[in-house]
Amino acid sequence: MKRVAFAAIMLALAISVSVRPSAARPAAQTGNELLNALPDGNAVLLIDVQRVTSSPLWNMLTSQEKFHSAYDKVLSELSRAGLSLSDVQTVAIAFSNNDTNNPAVAVSGRLNQSALLARLRADEKLKLTSETYKGIEIFKVESVETKPPATGHHTGHDSGGFVFIDAGTVVAGTTASVRAAIDVKSGSRPSIAQNARLSEGLAASNGAAVRFAMEMTPSLANKLPTGQMGDFSSIKLIFGSADVTTGVDLNATLRNDTAEHARTLASQLNGLLDMARGFLVASNDPKMAPLVTALKSVTITGNDIDVRVTGSLPMEVLAQFLH
């Protein structure tokens, strides 16, 4: 499942950067507009790709060996179709209430649909097929195995689908999530932009490079730690951002059902934070020094029904983590 999610994101990125910008093509949608292309769910992630990749932090990360190897792998996947990241504007990822491992991924960029499809058809390692749903063509991409799998290994192909919602927007994911995006376009299904709680959470951090919001469903709540770790069942909404101006600045708000529960949660989290700080300091492990520095910047405060967690990771500290 997680592999399908990663493939969907990679596929959407690849589609979005199939050509260089051209004044004759429509402008790419902003993050908030892009949400209109995705079906409603319980969580959403918005990434301003250009803001991230043009930051000093990104330049530092790509110079680090540990990050660089993963980055090269991503570029290698994209370059199979002669693509790059330079034309990606915004990525929006919506997670379904019932299937968080298979999100719908929308990307805004400068698209040349015919050129992209020609590249996919010419790739001998891929099989491109299509189907029509509500009068709109959905394209399916399947990897073609070039040698028999090892004994006992899964023999299925990696597959995903995508649809051009308009001239500047593509949605990728499983067949079900792509069909859901078409339902949104036809008006028979609500978009995630119509989710008032998630929209409110995203609006609280307008302008950040990365924004997120998530409603706590009963199934998610059951996965939260309990017992000595504390009681987190009062959390109903989590939203926040990560910015990358001079490092990584993290902000997260945990919205609770009552102010009393919020005060209790803030106390629990501060206790865990103090415990972690004390443990790391007592270890006297030089390798933990960057983490000790990072935890010093973390603050946890309560205000009415909200608990706010903030932290900052300067570039020089992050570089120590990656060495």
Secondary structure, DSSP 8 states (H G I E B T S, - for coil): -HHHHHHHHHHHHHHHTSS---TTS-----HHHHGGGSB--SEEEEEEHHHHHTSHHHHHHHTSHHHHHHHHHHHHHHHTTT--STT--EEEEEE-SS-TTS-EEEEES---HHHHHHHHHH-TTEEEEEEEETTEEEEEEEE--SS---TTS-----EEEEEEEETTEEEEE-HHHHHHHHHHHHTSS-BGGG-HHHHHHHHTTTT-SEEEEEE--HHHHTTS--GGG---TTEEEEEEEEE-SSEEEEEEEEEESSHHHHHHHHHHHHHHHHHHHHHHHHHT-GGGHHHHHHHHT-EEEEETTEEEEEEEEEHHHHHHHH-
